[in-house]
Amino acid sequence: MTYSFILGKNPNLSLVEILAVLEALKIDCRPVFIGEQVFLADFSKGVDLEALIKRLGGTIKVGRIISIIQKELKVEQLAEVFEETDKKVFFGFSYYSLGAESVTFKNLWRQNKVFGMELKKILKEKYRVSLRWVLSQEQTLSSVIVAKNKLLTQGKELNFFVDQDKIYLGETVAVQDFEEYGLLDFGRPNRDDKSGMLPPKLAKMMLNLAQAKFDEVILDPFCGSGTILQEAILMGYQKVVGCDNSVKAIEDTQVNLDWLNQKYPEKNIKAEVFVADAKEISREIEVHSINVIVTEPYLGPAKFKDSQIDEIVFELKNLYLKSLEEFYKILKPGGRVVMVSPVWRIGNQLRYLPIVEQIKKLGFTQIDFSDFKIEAENQSRSGLIYQRESQKVIREIFVWEKKN
């Protein structure tokens, strides 16, 4: 069985997350194609795609490949995908080029309107039902369009993954729950730009990179307003701990967790939260007691002058290294740290926090994902980039493992 994954805006991170989750679930797959938008893979056994996309934070859509067409695509082949029904049918198309746009891709996209009109005619004659063709100005339909236009519940989104000499014809099975992410991000009662602006999607991706078992202890020592704790609980982790050196942050976290309990009473929301300084965390938490630390420390000011960067780097270097020295004490052997590190845009250059080699000297091994990267984002580093357009401070995610 061949499945398709439509990757998010940070494709390297999305891809590595998929592979980490599949490894944790002991699901084998063989990559067929890896690109900036698309990951296609053969699976030896069937996978619950709806459950899988709920687990993933960085994947937009998942689907299955119906057939591989090596000659001319005919509309009749599309009509065969639809089942008999007496309800109104909704359908839409998305076109993905596997690599550079080929002649095959350009010709297929050029025939988009012809395909749509002819498919509508065939299905109307075949099933005697009304139909709606969902259109977009773009070559691909967004997850919002797919969900809101009933393409999953009362129709189909057909995907054309076009190689140089063949077309993978697929259908979307599930899309990312954008409404729930919006609620979990902007719907929380306490949220501010200092105590926690980590997107829930990224929090989930970081937890997946940790590959922790659901009965292991998860700690966020810079918990802010509790985003990582929130996502860990919703994912099913049973032992969740958070702390912060800010009393306000802990109060915000507790309010947000109480709100979460009201929204998801079936989840039995519970977490241990308290005030503590990450640079002295071994005074509060027993040594060798934590399985995984997932966290975003302070990244420095969101707005700054380029002339201030040396001072910011010096301050954060001290914060990160002292905290990691403490993390080493409280982690069990083989325990992991998944942590965000800031990258600054200074003119046309990127400025990194220069601590990688020093972290290794503390006794950590860096988990290197360079073999899975789609393209080299940062030649001298092996972290994973998460960024949004126009951001001056970029997030770089590292995974560290404590040596046995």
N, C-alpha and C positions, 0 to 999 in steps of 0.2 A: 504494500500500500504506500503510495506517495502522497505526502501532505505538503501544504504550502503555508508559509508563515510570512506575513507582511510586517516588516520591521518598522520600529519607530524612528524618530528623528535623529537618534544616536545609535546607528545600526550596529556598530561594534559591540556596544554594551548590550543591546537587545539580543544579538546572536550569542554572546557568551552566556547571558542569562538562560537562554533556551537550552544550551548544551549543559549548563550546570544543573538545571532542573531535571533534564532527562537522565543525567548521570545519577542524581539523587534518587530518582524513581526507578533506576535500573532498567531504563528503556533504551534499547539499541537502535541506532539509525545510521544510515549511510548518506552523507551529503550528496545531492545531485547537482545543486547550484547554490552558490553563495554570492549575493550582490548587495548593493546599497539599499535596495528596497525589499528584496525577496530572498528567502531561504527555502529551498526545496529539498526534501530528504525522503529516502525510502525507509520504511519501518517494517520490521519483520513480523510485527503483530499490530492489531488495531489499537488505536489510542482514543480515549475520550477527549475530543478536542474542546468541548465546552468546559470541561473541568480544567483542562490544561491552560486555556487562556485566562481563566479566573486566577490561576496560580501565578501567571506571568504578569510583570508590570510593563514590559517594553515592547510587547507585540500587539499590533493594531488589529489584525484579522488572521484567522486560521481557516484552512479549507482542505479539501481533498482533490486530487487529480482524478478526473473521470476517464480521460483517454489521451493518447499521444497521437497527434495528427502529423504525418510526414508528407502529405500531399495537400492539395487545395482544400481549405475548409469550406464546407457547404452548410447552409442554414438548416437543412434537414437534420444534420448531426446535432445541432443545438436543440432542436425541437424534441429529439429523443430523450433529452435529459429531464424533461418535465413529466410529472405524473398526471393521471387523469384527475379532474377536480370539477366541482360545480360552483366554486367560489371565484371571485375576481382574482386574476393572476397579476402579480407585479414582477418585473424583471429589469435587470440592468447589467451593463458590461463594464469590466475594468481591463485595461491593457497594460501589461508589464513587459518591458524589453529585457531579456537576459543578456546583458552586455551592451555593446554599442548597437544603436538602432539599425537593424538589418532592413534589406529591401522587403523581406517577408513582413516585418513589423509595420513598415510604412504603408504597404499595400493593405494590410489588414485594418489598420486604423482608418485608412481612407474609405474603407467599405462600411464603416460603423453604422451610418444611417441606413444603408441598404439592408444590412443584417437585421437591424432593429425593426424596420418596417415589414420585412418579409417574415421574420419570426412572429411578429404580432399577428400577421395575416394567417399563417399556418396554424398557430395555436387557437385562434378564434374559430377557424373552420373545423378543427379537430375536436375541441371540447365545448364549443358553443357558449363560451363565457366571455365576459368583458376583461380587457387587459389594460395595464398601464406600463409603459416603458419609462423607467426612471432615468433621466438624462443628467449629464453634467458637462460643464465646459472643459473639464480636465479629462485626461486619459484614464484616470482611476476614480472610483467612487470612494468617498470618505466613509469611515465607520459610522458616523452620524447619519449620513444619507442612507446607508444600508439598513440601519436599525429603524430609523424613523419612517422609512417608506416600505416597511413590511417585507423586505426582500428575504428575510430569514424565516418569517412565520407564514407568509402567504405567497411565496414566490422564490426567486433565485437571483443571486448575483453570480454571473458567469465570468470567470477570470481567464484571460488569454495570456499565458506566459510564453513569450515568443523568442525562440533561439534562432540561429542562423538558418537552419534547415528544417525546423519542426516547431509545432505548437503544442504546449501542454494545456489542455482544456480542463479547467477546474471549476469548482463551485465553493463559495464561502459557507462555512458551517457555523462560525461564531465570530463575534467582534468584541473588542474591549468595551467594558461597561463604563462609558464616558460619564454617564449621569451619576453613578456611584462615586467615581473619583472626584467629580466636582463637589459632591456633598461632603466627602471626607476631607477635602482640601479647604473649600471656602465656606462650608456649612457649619464648621465647628464654632462653638461659642467664643473661644479664646485663641486668637491667632495674631501674632505681630511679627514685624520684620527683624526683631532682635532675638526673640526667644524661640523662633522656629518657622522657617519658610521652606523647609525641605518638602518637595512634592511627594505625595503618597506613592505615586508610581515609582519614583526613585528609591524610596524607602523599601518597597517590596522587592525591587531588583537587587538591592544590597543584601537583603535577607536571603534571597535565593542564591546569591553568590557565596554566602556563608556555608550553605549546604548542611545546616544543622538538623539534627533529628528533633522531632516535635516534643520530646520529653527532656531536651537539654536546656540549660539555663542561658537565656539571651539577656545581655546587659547593654543599655545605652547610657554611658556616663556623661553625655552632653545632651540630655533628653529634650531640652527646650520646651515646646508645648506638647510633646508626646507623639509625634508622627510615627516614629519607628516603633514605639510601643504599641500604638494603635494597629499598625499593619501586622505586626507580629501576632497580636491577639486574634485578629480577624483571619489570619492564615492558619491558626490552630496551635500556635506555640503555647505550652502550658505553664512555663516558668519564665516570666518576663519581669525584668528589673530595670528601673530607670532612676538616674540621679542627675543633679545639676547644682552648680554652686549658687544659683539664683533662687531665692525664696519665691519670687514671682513666677518663675518658670515652673516650679513644682506645683504651685497653686493652679496655674493654667493647665498643666498636665492633668491634675486631678479633676478639674472641672470638665475637661475634654473627655476623660475616660468615663465620667459619670454620664455625660451626654451620649457617649458611644453605647453605654449599657442600656440607655433608653431606646436607642435606635436598633440595637441588636440584642435584645434580651436573651435570645437563645444561645448566645456566645458565652454567657457566664463571664463577663468582663472582669478580670482582676489582674492587678500588677502591683508590685512593691515599688513605691517611689519615695525618695527622701532627698534631703539637701546634703550634698557632698562635693568636694573639690576633686576633680579628676586627677589633678597633680599629686593628690595624697589619698587616692582611693583605697590603697591597701590598709589604711587605718580603719576603714568602714566595712570592707568586704574581705572575707577570709581568703587567704592565699590558696591557689590551686583549686578554686571552687567554681569558676566560670568557664563554660564551654565556648561561648562565642560573644564577641563584642561587635556590635554594629552601631556606627555613630557618625555624626557630622559635627566636629568641633567648631568653634568660632572661626569664621573664614576671613575676619577682618572687616573693615568698613566697606559697604557696598559702593560708596562714592568716595573718591580720594584723588588727590593730585599726584601726578607721576613722580614728583619730587619726594613724596612721602613713602614710596615703595620700600626703600631700604629699611626704614624704621618699622614698617608693618611686617616685613619678612623676619626681621630680628625678633620681634615680639612673638610671632606665631611659631617660629622655629623652636623657641624656648618652651612654649605651651605644648606643642606636639611631642617633642622628645621627652619632656618630663612626664607627660601623660602616658606615653607608650612604655616608658620604663616601669611605671606603676601597673600598666596592663599586663606586662610580662609576669609580674608577681602573682596576680590574681587568676590568670588563665591556667587551665589544666594543660598538661603536655599535649601538643597537637592542636590546641585551641586556636581559633582564628580571630583576627581583627579585620573587619571590613570598614574602611574609613575614608571619608572625603578629605582631599587636600586641595587647597585653592591654587588656581592658575590665574595670573593677572595679564590683561591686555595692556601693554605699554607701547603706544604707537602702533607699529606694525609687527611688534615682537610679542612673544609670550614669555612671561617670567614665572618660573616654577619655584616651589618651596624646596630648597636643597637639603633634603633630609633622608633620601633613600638609602644611601650607604651607611649613614649613622644608625638607622633603624635596623639594618642587617647586623650591625655590631652589637646591638642590644640582645640579639639571639633570635631574631625573626627571619624566616625565609619568605621571600616574595613569591606569590603565586603569579606566574607569568602567563598572560593570555595572548602573547604576540602571535602564536601559531594559528589562532582563530580569527585574527583581525582581518577585516575586509580590505582595509588600506591603512597605511601608516599615518596615524593622527599626530603623533609626537615622536620623532625619530629616536630621541635619547631616553625615552621613558617607556615603561610597560604598563602604566596605569590605563584606566578606561575613562574616556571623556564623556561628560554629560554637560551639554550647554544649550542655551537658548540664544536666539539672535539678539544682538545689541547688548548682551551682558558683558560687563567689563571684568567681572570675576567669574571664572569658569570652574566647574567642579571636576576633579580628577579622582577616580575611585581606585583604591588599592586594596588588595587582599593579602594579609600577612598571616603566617602560620608560625606558632611557637614551636621551636625545635624540641624534640623529645629529650 
